């Protein structure tokens, strides 16, 4: 469950501005503020089912944006590469490891410049 929560928050961070203001607000209450469907329904004066449907539609929209654009996947790949470089540089005095880290940094920087990541 925590993985889905983190993933949805990340999708919302990247693509949330593409949602309607109402969808943005409801997703923020649900995922970021940890409100229940009942709490949101009460606050917004709508039914619990309406809140559920709105959240599911918004999630589907966010996942559709990710399918088409892939920004979260690219971000996660870059983060993993940078973590690998950090580990190599932080835990080694081996010249080969440092060279390997430099190659990874060069690849990440080059693909970021080209927009490929």
N, C-alpha and C positions, 0 to 999 in steps of 0.2 A: 504493500500500500504506500509506503514511504517513497518508493521509486516513482510511482505514478504521480504522487503529489509533487515531487521535485520536477518531474518532466513537465507536468501541466503548468507549474509556475514558470518554468523556463520558456515554454511555448508562449505563455501569456506575456512574459517580458519581451520576447522578440516580436510577436505578432499582435499583441493586445490592442495597439492603436488602430488596427484594421477592423476591429469589432465595433459594434454599436456602443454608444455610451452606457446603455442599460446592461448589455452583456459584460462590458468591462467592469462595471460596478458590482454586479452579482458574482462574477468570477473572483474578483478581489475579496469580497466578503467571504466567499466559500473557501477558496484555497489559501489566501494570504492571512485572513483574519480568523480562519477556522470556525466560521459560523455554521450552524446546522441549517438544513433546509427549512426547518420550522422557524428558526430565528429570522432567517431572511424573509420568509413568507410573511411573518408577523410585521417586520419592519417595513416591508414594501407594500403591505396590504394586498397581497396576491396569494393564490393557493400554493400549497406545498408542491403539488403536481406541476404548476406553472413554473416554479423555481427549478424543479428537476428538469423539465423540458428545455428551459432556457439554458441551463448549464450544459446539457447534452448537445444542444445545437451549437453553442459556442465552442465546446470541445471539438466537435466535428469540424467546425470552421478552422480552428487553430491547427488541427492535424492535417487538414487539406492544404493550408498554407505551407506547412512543413514538408508535405509530400512534394509540392510544386517547387519550393524554393530551397529547402534543405539547409537553412541557416543554422539551426540548432545542431544538426549533425556535423556541419563544418566547424562550428565553435567547439564542440566536444572533442573532435579529432585534433584540432589545434591545441586545446588544453592538455590532452593526453601527451602529445608530442613535447610540449613545453615542460610537463612534469617529468618526462623521461630525461630531458636535457638537464633539468635541475638535479635529478638524482645522480646522473653521471658526473656532473660537475661537483656536486656536494659530497659525494662519497668516494671519490677516487683522486689519486694523485698520478694515476696511470696516464701517460701521454696518449695512448691509443684511445682511452675512454674520453679524454678531452677532445681529441680530434673527431671522434664519433659524435659527441655533443655538438661540436661546431658544424658538422655536416647536417645534423638535424635542424639546427637553427637556420642554417642557410636555406634548407628546403622549405621550412615554414615561412621564412621571410620572403623567399622568392615566390612561393605560391600565393602568399597574402597580397603581394604586389600585383600579381597577375589575376587575383580574384579567384584562385582555384582552391586554396586551402584543402 
